Amino acid sequence: MSALALLAIAVAGVALLLLAVIKFKIPAFLALLVVSVGVALTAGIPLADVVKTVNQLLCGIHIAAAAEAMALADALGLDQAKTLAALEAGAAGSFML
């Protein structure tokens, strides 16, 4: 695919993203996720690679949320080891912790 075609796909993706968020009031993260997948597929990226990228994005969000929880616990003066144990034992528990 030519560079010009890829640029056109990217510009269309940005326009779609703005339309989805501003006009249709779709939550920004959801709109970004859907438009990004559409742009990737339109650009010819294999579906398996797109799915893997989405999975990695969601894993990163999970890790960032856990880090924020640990930072909040630290700011509140809570014991880090006990906080981590509580997170691992509760509904937030995951192999990524």
Phi, psi and omega in degrees: 000139184286160179297323179294320178295318178296321178296318178297320178295318180296317179296317177297322178297317178297316179298317178297319180298312179298317178299316182296318184281314186280310186280315186261359176057034176284136179308137188304316182297315180296316179298317179298318180298311183294314181294320179298317178297316179298317179296316180298314180294321178295325180283355175095013177284132182300144182304321180299321179291323178295315180297318178298319179296317178298318178300315180296322177298314180294324176296319178297320178296319179299316180294319179297320179295319178296320178296320177297320178296318178293321178295320177296316179299319179295318179296330178275357178082017180280152178292127184296319181295317179292323178296314179298318179298320179294319178295318181294328183275338185270193181294338178281354184301140181200157177295342180284343177284000000 
